[in-house]
């Protein structure tokens, strides 16, 4: 009876931790320096650890290890989740880079996918958008900002990426363009308005915020309380690159964080995803932000 209950619990859970799937195979291919193009066949937006936005999506070992073949990659965490009342699935994973026994870096990987694909299957192309972020402690970021040793952040210009959608109806095209526009608007207009209070409001629901340091994952009431206590102001650049379908979409932009203690400002690369759908009953089309990740380019 106990075994039956445990098995049922595993089937019904919305996420799976440390499960091996096609992501593990992808990281092994990446670590071997081989071509990973097929993995990104359905990808409309990729953000590298250096903060570069790419379309077509591509990632190489040089993006992760700087070309050091002695550095090995290992998947240490791999969870897939489904966003409530939507067609969006996403992956949260951590990948360690080690040289011998020395930990060189840890990357948090966010992959956005849709129910049209199957992340557990053998078919590539599930990834709609992805962001690899090299995790770094707040203390180290502040020290490097004071020492002026943080790397320059690549500019992210206004751009909409769209893969061919040969069977897309005119209404679906309009919905997709409206959804992408709504997400880009959510990320700020570059008018100097502080984004932090808005972020705290977003996280009060199922929305998830990932910070640039290890363990920084905020959601729900506790997440709202934490973000409300941030002693900084976030200024969006007002420009963004975006892509996706009408139902699952993503965008990348930059924001400047100015600490209240007058320490140097820090520019973050920001990756965000949103869902779209029809409201219950009325059936009107709407777009809802789903998650966001902040990263210090490395």
C-alpha positions in Angstrom: 0.0 0.0 0.0 2.8 2.4 0.9 4.6 1.6 -2.4 1.4 2.3 -4.3 0.9 5.7 -2.6 4.5 6.7 -3.3 4.2 5.7 -7.0 0.9 7.7 -7.3 2.6 10.7 -5.7 5.5 10.5 -8.3 3.0 10.4 -11.2 1.0 13.3 -10.0 3.8 15.7 -9.1 4.2 18.8 -11.2 8.0 18.6 -11.2 10.7 15.9 -11.3 14.0 16.5 -9.6 17.3 15.0 -10.8 15.5 13.1 -13.6 17.7 12.2 -16.5 16.1 13.1 -19.9 17.1 14.7 -23.2 18.7 17.7 -21.3 21.4 15.4 -19.9 22.1 14.1 -23.4 22.3 17.6 -24.7 24.8 18.7 -22.0 26.9 15.6 -22.7 26.9 16.5 -26.4 27.8 20.1 -25.5 30.6 19.0 -23.2 32.0 16.8 -26.0 32.2 19.9 -28.3 29.8 18.4 -30.7 27.0 20.2 -32.7 23.8 20.8 -30.7 21.8 22.5 -33.5 19.0 19.9 -33.5 18.3 20.5 -29.9 17.4 24.1 -30.7 15.4 23.4 -33.9 12.3 25.0 -32.4 14.1 27.8 -30.5 13.3 31.4 -31.1 15.5 33.1 -28.5 18.7 32.1 -26.7 20.7 34.1 -24.2 24.3 33.1 -23.5 26.1 33.5 -20.1 27.8 36.5 -21.7 24.4 38.1 -22.2 24.4 37.8 -25.9 21.0 37.2 -27.6 21.0 34.7 -30.4 18.7 33.7 -33.2 19.2 31.2 -34.7 19.7 29.7 -31.3 23.2 28.1 -30.8 25.4 27.2 -27.9 28.9 25.9 -27.9 31.4 24.7 -25.3 33.3 28.0 -25.8 30.3 29.9 -24.4 30.4 27.8 -21.2 34.1 27.0 -20.6 35.8 29.7 -22.6 37.2 26.9 -24.8 39.0 25.0 -22.0 38.5 21.4 -22.9 39.7 20.3 -19.5 36.6 21.7 -17.9 33.8 19.0 -17.6 30.1 19.7 -17.4 27.7 17.8 -15.0 24.0 18.2 -14.6 23.4 18.5 -10.8 19.7 19.5 -10.8 17.0 19.1 -13.5 13.4 19.9 -12.8 10.5 20.3 -15.3 7.4 22.2 -14.3 4.1 23.3 -15.8 2.8 26.8 -15.4 -0.8 26.8 -14.0 -3.7 27.1 -16.5 -1.4 27.4 -19.6 0.4 25.6 -22.3 3.8 26.5 -20.9 6.3 24.1 -19.4 9.7 25.1 -18.3 12.9 23.5 -17.1 15.0 24.7 -14.2 18.4 23.0 -14.2 21.9 23.6 -12.7 25.0 22.6 -14.6 28.4 22.5 -12.8 31.7 23.1 -14.6 34.6 21.5 -13.0 38.3 21.3 -13.7 39.5 18.2 -11.9 38.0 18.5 -8.4 37.8 22.3 -8.6 34.4 23.9 -9.2 34.9 26.5 -11.8 31.3 27.7 -12.2 27.7 26.8 -11.7 25.1 27.7 -14.3 21.4 28.0 -13.9 19.6 27.0 -17.1 16.0 28.1 -17.8 14.3 26.5 -20.8 10.8 27.5 -21.9 8.7 25.0 -23.8 5.2 24.3 -24.8 2.8 21.4 -24.7 3.3 21.0 -28.4 6.6 19.3 -27.6 7.6 16.6 -25.3 10.7 17.2 -23.1 10.8 13.5 -22.1 10.7 12.3 -25.7 13.5 11.6 -28.1 12.4 14.3 -30.5 14.4 17.6 -30.3 12.8 21.0 -30.8 10.9 21.4 -27.5 12.8 24.5 -26.5 11.1 27.8 -27.4 13.6 30.0 -25.5 16.5 29.5 -23.1 18.8 31.4 -20.8 22.1 30.1 -19.4 23.2 32.2 -16.4 26.5 31.8 -14.6 25.6 32.1 -10.9 27.6 34.6 -8.8 27.1 35.8 -5.2 25.9 39.2 -4.4 29.0 39.9 -2.4 31.2 39.1 -5.3 29.2 41.2 -7.7 29.4 44.2 -5.4 33.1 43.7 -4.9 33.7 43.5 -8.7 31.5 46.5 -9.3 33.6 48.5 -6.8 36.8 47.3 -8.5 35.3 48.0 -11.9 36.1 44.5 -13.1 32.6 43.5 -14.2 32.5 42.7 -18.0 30.7 45.1 -20.3 27.0 44.1 -20.9 26.1 43.6 -24.5 23.4 45.9 -25.8 20.0 44.3 -26.4 18.2 46.1 -29.2 14.5 46.0 -30.1 13.9 42.9 -32.2 11.2 40.4 -32.7 12.3 36.9 -33.7 9.9 34.6 -35.5 10.4 31.2 -36.9 8.2 30.3 -39.9 4.7 29.3 -38.9 3.3 28.0 -42.3 -0.1 26.9 -41.0 -0.7 30.0 -38.8 -4.0 31.7 -39.3 -4.2 35.5 -39.6 -5.9 35.7 -36.2 -3.1 33.5 -34.7 -0.5 35.9 -36.1 -2.3 38.9 -34.7 -2.6 37.1 -31.3 1.1 36.3 -31.3 2.1 39.9 -32.2 -0.2 41.2 -29.4 1.2 38.8 -26.9 4.9 39.6 -27.7 4.0 43.3 -27.5 2.4 42.9 -24.1 5.4 41.0 -22.7 7.8 43.7 -24.0 5.6 46.4 -22.4 5.7 44.5 -19.1 9.5 44.8 -19.1 9.4 48.6 -18.9 9.6 51.5 -21.3 12.9 53.0 -20.2 11.3 56.1 -18.7 13.1 55.8 -15.4 10.2 54.1 -13.5 11.5 51.8 -10.8 10.6 48.2 -11.8 11.1 46.7 -8.3 7.6 47.4 -6.9 6.0 46.0 -10.0 8.2 42.9 -9.7 7.0 42.4 -6.1 3.4 42.5 -7.2 4.0 40.1 -10.0 5.6 37.5 -7.7 2.6 37.5 -5.4 0.9 34.9 -7.6 2.5 31.8 -9.4 5.1 34.1 -11.1 8.7 33.1 -10.3 11.7 35.3 -10.0 15.3 34.0 -10.2 18.1 36.1 -9.0 21.7 36.1 -10.2 23.1 34.3 -7.1 22.8 30.6 -6.0 19.6 29.8 -4.2 17.8 33.0 -5.3 14.3 31.8 -6.3 11.3 33.9 -5.3 7.6 33.2 -5.6 4.4 33.6 -3.6 4.0 35.7 -0.4 7.5 34.9 0.8 8.9 36.0 -2.5 7.0 39.2 -2.5 8.2 40.0 1.0 11.8 39.4 0.0 11.7 41.5 -3.1 9.9 44.3 -1.3 12.9 44.4 1.0 15.4 44.9 -1.8 17.3 48.1 -1.1 17.7 49.1 -4.8 15.9 50.6 -7.7 15.7 48.8 -11.1 15.7 50.9 -14.2 14.6 49.0 -17.4 16.4 49.9 -20.6 13.2 50.0 -22.5 14.5 47.9 -25.4 14.1 44.1 -25.8 14.4 41.2 -28.1 11.5 38.8 -28.1 10.0 35.7 -29.7 7.6 32.8 -29.3 4.2 31.6 -30.3 1.0 33.2 -29.3 0.7 31.0 -26.3 4.3 30.7 -24.9 6.8 33.6 -25.4 10.0 35.0 -24.1 12.1 38.2 -24.2 15.5 39.5 -23.1 16.3 43.0 -22.0 18.7 44.8 -19.6 18.0 46.6 -16.3 20.3 48.8 -14.2 20.2 48.2 -10.4 21.1 51.2 -8.3 21.7 50.2 -4.7 20.4 52.5 -1.9 23.8 52.4 -0.2 25.3 54.4 -3.1 27.6 51.5 -4.2 28.1 51.3 -8.0 25.2 50.4 -10.1 25.0 47.0 -11.7 23.6 46.2 -15.1 21.7 42.9 -15.3 20.6 40.9 -18.4 17.0 39.9 -17.8 15.2 37.0 -19.4 11.4 36.7 -19.1 8.7 34.4 -20.2 4.9 34.9 -20.5 1.8 32.9 -21.3 -1.2 33.8 -23.3 -4.7 32.4 -23.5 -8.4 33.0 -23.3 -10.0 34.3 -20.2 -12.6 32.0 -18.6 -16.2 32.6 -19.7 -15.6 35.8 -21.8 -13.0 34.2 -24.0 -10.9 37.4 -24.5 -7.2 37.0 -25.3 -4.8 38.0 -22.5 -1.1 37.8 -21.8 0.3 37.0 -18.3 4.0 37.2 -17.2 5.2 33.8 -15.9 8.8 34.0 -14.8 11.9 36.2 -15.0 15.7 35.6 -14.4 18.3 38.2 -13.6 21.9 37.5 -14.6 25.3 39.2 -14.4 27.0 38.5 -17.7 30.3 36.6 -17.5 
